[in-house]
Amino acid sequence: MKAKKFDADFDSGKNVTAALDLSKARRPLQEQKRVNVDFPAWMIESLDREAGRLGVTRQSIIKVWLAERLEQASSDK
């Protein structure tokens, strides 16, 4: 597909994903890397209670809270 046709199809709202090679697609700054962190039992219990209250997983609440804190720290500079 030529770039002009691709752009026209995209601009008109057509689905252009068939024209893309998504096998090599990457999400910058979103690649995952596994880490292990040890928390005291009281902290895990508190995380689980808050996660349950919000209806999310423990991992999700940790990620959200860390992201919020990192954003705050970068804006404080």
TIPAMAR-221637 format. One record per atom (N, C-alpha, C): residue in three letters; z, y, x. Coordinates in steps of 0.05 Angstrom, whole numbers, plus 5000, padded with zeros to 4 digits. Each point is the difference from the previous one (the first is absolute). Layout:
N
AlaZYX;...
This chain:
77
Met500049775017;Met500050234983;Met500050255018;Lys498350184993;Lys499850255015;Lys502450184993;Ala500750175019;Ala502450184996;Ala499650184976;Lys497650104995;Lys499550184977;Lys500649854974;Lys499049754997;Lys500549854976;Lys503049934997;Phe501249935022;Phe502949945000;Phe501650244990;Asp499450235012;Asp501450254992;Asp499550074970;Ala497549974991;Ala499350064973;Ala501549814981;Asp500049745007;Asp501449814983;Asp503050064999;Phe501150055023;Phe502950065001;Phe500650254984;Asp498450215004;Asp500550254985;Asp499749974970;Ser498349824992;Ser499749964971;Ser502149814988;Gly501849905017;Gly502149834990;Gly499449705000;Lys497849935011;Lys499349715001;Lys501749865021;Asn500549744996;Asn501549845018;Asn498249935024;Val500850105024;Val498449965024;Val501249795019;Thr502149874991;Thr501349815018;Thr498349775009;Ala498049934985;Ala498249785008;Ala498450075024;Ala499650265005;Ala498550095023;Ala501650035025;Leu502649954998;Leu501850035023;Leu500849735012;Asp500450005026;Asp501149765013;Asp503050045003;Leu501549904980;Leu502950044999;Leu501549825018;Ser498649805013;Ser501449825018;Ser501150155024;Lys498950225006;Lys500950165024;Lys501550254992;Ala500650034975;Ala501450234990;Ala502950005010;Arg500950245008;Arg502850035009;Arg501250244986;Arg502649994997;Arg501550234989;Arg501550135022;Pro499050225011;Pro501450135022;Pro502950064994;Leu501749955019;Leu502950044999;Leu501349824979;Gln498649804989;Gln501149834980;Gln500149705009;Glu499249955025;Glu500149735009;Glu502949915002;Gln500549754993;Gln502749894999;Gln500849885026;Lys502550035007;Lys501249875023;Lys502849914992;Arg500549755005;Arg502649884991;Arg502250075020;Val502350084990;Val502450055016;Val502349864986;Asn502049935016;Asn502549884989;Asn502250205005;Val501650054980;Val502250185002;Val502549864988;Asp502250015015;Asp502549884990;Asp501650224986;Phe500949954976;Phe501750194985;Phe502749874994;Pro502150164998;Pro502549884992;Pro499849914971;Ala501749804993;Ala499949884973;Ala500450214978;Trp501850205004;Trp500550204980;Trp497550174995;Met498450045021;Met497650164997;Met497949844984;Ile499749755005;Ile498149834985;Ile500849994971;Glu502649974994;Glu500950004973;Glu499450264986;Ser500450225013;Ser499450264988;Ser497050044996;Leu498449915020;Leu497150014997;Leu499149834976;Asp501149764997;Asp499249834979;Asp500750114972;Arg502450134999;Arg500850124974;Arg498150234993;Glu499450175019;Glu498250234995;Glu497249904994;Ala499049805014;Ala497449894995;Ala499849884972;Gly502149864992;Gly500149884974;Gly500150214978;Arg501550225005;Arg500150224981;Arg497350134996;Leu498550025022;Leu497350124998;Leu497849804993;Gly500649755001;Gly498049794993;Gly498049965022;Val500850035025;Val498349965023;Val501349795019;Thr498549925020;Thr501149825020;Thr501750155021;Arg501649855014;Arg501650125022;Arg498150125021;Gln497949865006;Gln498150095020;Gln498750274991;Ser499350014975;Ser498850254990;Ser501850245002;Ile502549964993;Ile501950235001;Ile500550085028;Ile500149815019;Ile500450075028;Ile497650165010;Lys497649914993;Lys497550155009;Lys499950284989;Val500650034974;Val499950264987;Val502050195012;Trp502549905003;Trp502150175011;Trp499450085029;Leu499049815016;Leu499350075028;Leu497750205001;Ala498049964983;Ala497850194999;Ala500950284992;Glu501850024980;Glu501050264992;Glu501550135022;Arg501749855014;Arg501650115022;Arg498250095023;Leu497949845007;Leu498250085021;Leu498450254993;Glu499250024975;Glu498650244991;Glu501850255003;Gln502549964991;Gln501950225001;Gln500550085029;Ala500349815018;Ala500550065028;Ala497650145013;Ser497649934992;Ser497650135012;Ser499750284989;Ser500950054975;Ser499750274989;Ser502350185010;Asp502149895010;Asp502350165010;Asp499450115028;Lys498049905013;Lys499350085028;Lys498850285000;
